[in-house]
Amino acid sequence: MLVEFEQHGDICILRLHGRFATGQDSAYLRAKTEEIKSAGYSKVLADFSQVSYIDSTGIGFLIGIYTSILKNATGRFVLANLNRRVRDVLELTRLANVIPIYPSEDTALEALEAGEKSSAGQAS
């Protein structure tokens, strides 16, 4: 697993790569979560185009980011480019009802730039 950061205006894009699964480096994910928190981002987009699988380790990572971003009144956290397997896990855990999901990075960026307070689990 790999987490890279990319700045797009006032939006932080997380480029996620690999399998976010149990047995992987949870200390690495905790460090990346702290890095996001300390950077003070209020708008974060997680790009899942290069993620093949997610389980409880990845879910914990997402929840950690989500809760820290939403402590800010203007905080927004969205997901984009989920494959069917990842989306199924998020639907099963009901995170798809909490964190907005967009079919592409472009639609997610548009929503963040417009400041939409869209409903979770939106377009796909």
Contacts in CASP RR format, 6 or more apart in sequence:
PFRMAT RR
TARGET T0000
AUTHOR 0000-0000-0000
METHOD contacts of the structure
MODEL  1
MLVEFEQHGDICILRLHGRFATGQDSAYLRAKTEEIKSAGYSKVLADFSQ
VSYIDSTGIGFLIGIYTSILKNATGRFVLANLNRRVRDVLELTRLANVIP
IYPSEDTALEALEAGEKSSAGQAS
1 16 0 8 1.000
1 17 0 8 1.000
1 18 0 8 1.000
1 19 0 8 1.000
1 20 0 8 1.000
1 21 0 8 1.000
1 24 0 8 1.000
1 25 0 8 1.000
1 28 0 8 1.000
1 29 0 8 1.000
2 15 0 8 1.000
2 16 0 8 1.000
2 17 0 8 1.000
2 18 0 8 1.000
3 14 0 8 1.000
3 15 0 8 1.000
3 16 0 8 1.000
3 17 0 8 1.000
3 28 0 8 1.000
3 29 0 8 1.000
3 32 0 8 1.000
4 14 0 8 1.000
4 15 0 8 1.000
4 17 0 8 1.000
5 12 0 8 1.000
5 13 0 8 1.000
5 14 0 8 1.000
5 15 0 8 1.000
5 35 0 8 1.000
5 36 0 8 1.000
5 39 0 8 1.000
6 12 0 8 1.000
6 13 0 8 1.000
6 14 0 8 1.000
6 15 0 8 1.000
7 13 0 8 1.000
8 45 0 8 1.000
8 109 0 8 1.000
10 42 0 8 1.000
10 43 0 8 1.000
11 41 0 8 1.000
11 43 0 8 1.000
11 44 0 8 1.000
11 45 0 8 1.000
11 109 0 8 1.000
11 112 0 8 1.000
11 113 0 8 1.000
12 36 0 8 1.000
12 39 0 8 1.000
12 41 0 8 1.000
12 43 0 8 1.000
12 44 0 8 1.000
12 45 0 8 1.000
13 44 0 8 1.000
13 45 0 8 1.000
13 47 0 8 1.000
13 105 0 8 1.000
14 36 0 8 1.000
14 44 0 8 1.000
14 45 0 8 1.000
14 46 0 8 1.000
14 47 0 8 1.000
14 65 0 8 1.000
15 47 0 8 1.000
15 50 0 8 1.000
16 46 0 8 1.000
16 47 0 8 1.000
16 48 0 8 1.000
16 50 0 8 1.000
16 51 0 8 1.000
17 50 0 8 1.000
17 51 0 8 1.000
18 50 0 8 1.000
18 51 0 8 1.000
18 52 0 8 1.000
18 53 0 8 1.000
19 51 0 8 1.000
19 52 0 8 1.000
19 53 0 8 1.000
19 54 0 8 1.000
20 29 0 8 1.000
20 51 0 8 1.000
20 53 0 8 1.000
20 54 0 8 1.000
20 55 0 8 1.000
20 57 0 8 1.000
20 58 0 8 1.000
20 61 0 8 1.000
21 53 0 8 1.000
21 54 0 8 1.000
21 55 0 8 1.000
21 57 0 8 1.000
21 58 0 8 1.000
22 55 0 8 1.000
22 56 0 8 1.000
22 57 0 8 1.000
23 57 0 8 1.000
24 57 0 8 1.000
26 57 0 8 1.000
29 57 0 8 1.000
29 58 0 8 1.000
29 60 0 8 1.000
29 61 0 8 1.000
32 61 0 8 1.000
33 61 0 8 1.000
33 64 0 8 1.000
33 65 0 8 1.000
33 68 0 8 1.000
36 44 0 8 1.000
36 65 0 8 1.000
36 68 0 8 1.000
36 69 0 8 1.000
37 68 0 8 1.000
40 72 0 8 1.000
41 69 0 8 1.000
42 69 0 8 1.000
42 72 0 8 1.000
42 74 0 8 1.000
42 75 0 8 1.000
42 76 0 8 1.000
43 69 0 8 1.000
43 74 0 8 1.000
43 75 0 8 1.000
43 76 0 8 1.000
43 77 0 8 1.000
43 112 0 8 1.000
44 65 0 8 1.000
44 69 0 8 1.000
44 76 0 8 1.000
44 77 0 8 1.000
44 78 0 8 1.000
45 77 0 8 1.000
45 78 0 8 1.000
45 79 0 8 1.000
45 80 0 8 1.000
45 105 0 8 1.000
45 108 0 8 1.000
45 109 0 8 1.000
45 112 0 8 1.000
46 62 0 8 1.000
46 65 0 8 1.000
46 77 0 8 1.000
46 78 0 8 1.000
46 79 0 8 1.000
46 80 0 8 1.000
47 80 0 8 1.000
47 81 0 8 1.000
47 105 0 8 1.000
48 79 0 8 1.000
48 80 0 8 1.000
48 81 0 8 1.000
48 82 0 8 1.000
48 83 0 8 1.000
48 86 0 8 1.000
49 80 0 8 1.000
49 81 0 8 1.000
49 105 0 8 1.000
51 82 0 8 1.000
51 83 0 8 1.000
51 86 0 8 1.000
52 83 0 8 1.000
52 85 0 8 1.000
53 85 0 8 1.000
53 86 0 8 1.000
54 85 0 8 1.000
54 86 0 8 1.000
54 89 0 8 1.000
54 90 0 8 1.000
55 89 0 8 1.000
59 89 0 8 1.000
59 90 0 8 1.000
59 93 0 8 1.000
59 95 0 8 1.000
62 79 0 8 1.000
62 95 0 8 1.000
62 99 0 8 1.000
63 95 0 8 1.000
65 77 0 8 1.000
66 77 0 8 1.000
66 98 0 8 1.000
66 99 0 8 1.000
69 75 0 8 1.000
69 76 0 8 1.000
69 77 0 8 1.000
70 77 0 8 1.000
76 112 0 8 1.000
76 115 0 8 1.000
77 99 0 8 1.000
77 100 0 8 1.000
78 99 0 8 1.000
78 100 0 8 1.000
78 101 0 8 1.000
78 102 0 8 1.000
78 108 0 8 1.000
78 111 0 8 1.000
78 112 0 8 1.000
79 90 0 8 1.000
79 99 0 8 1.000
79 100 0 8 1.000
79 101 0 8 1.000
79 102 0 8 1.000
79 108 0 8 1.000
80 101 0 8 1.000
80 102 0 8 1.000
80 103 0 8 1.000
80 104 0 8 1.000
80 105 0 8 1.000
80 107 0 8 1.000
80 108 0 8 1.000
81 103 0 8 1.000
81 104 0 8 1.000
81 105 0 8 1.000
82 90 0 8 1.000
82 101 0 8 1.000
82 124 0 8 1.000
87 96 0 8 1.000
87 101 0 8 1.000
87 124 0 8 1.000
90 96 0 8 1.000
90 99 0 8 1.000
90 101 0 8 1.000
96 120 0 8 1.000
96 121 0 8 1.000
97 120 0 8 1.000
97 121 0 8 1.000
98 120 0 8 1.000
99 120 0 8 1.000
99 121 0 8 1.000
100 108 0 8 1.000
100 111 0 8 1.000
100 118 0 8 1.000
100 119 0 8 1.000
100 120 0 8 1.000
100 121 0 8 1.000
100 122 0 8 1.000
101 120 0 8 1.000
101 121 0 8 1.000
101 122 0 8 1.000
101 123 0 8 1.000
101 124 0 8 1.000
102 108 0 8 1.000
102 111 0 8 1.000
102 122 0 8 1.000
102 123 0 8 1.000
102 124 0 8 1.000
103 123 0 8 1.000
103 124 0 8 1.000
107 123 0 8 1.000
111 118 0 8 1.000
END
